[in-house]
Amino acid sequence: MKKIQILGTGCAKCQKLAAVADEAARALGAPYELTKVTDLQEIMSFGVMFTPALVVDGEVKVAGKVPSPDEMKKLLA
């Protein structure tokens, strides 16, 4: 099961990233768990300086932007 984490404080971009990730993961059809990380200490523990950020299975894939749905599918595949 893929573990997808959205790092951010809950801003509009963070919500958009979560929606795009959820949509892409559903389209891929693989089982996944999507969680939102809002604690700044935890976000900084990933070495992320810009939010929102996408973490897949513990690896930071994107920080500071929201990828397109097609880009997101590639990041999750």
Secondary structure, DSSP 4 states (H G I P E B T S, - for coil): -EEEEEESSS-HHHHHHHHHHHHHHHHHT--EEEEEE--HHHHHHTT--SSSEEEETTEEEEESS---HHHHHHHH-
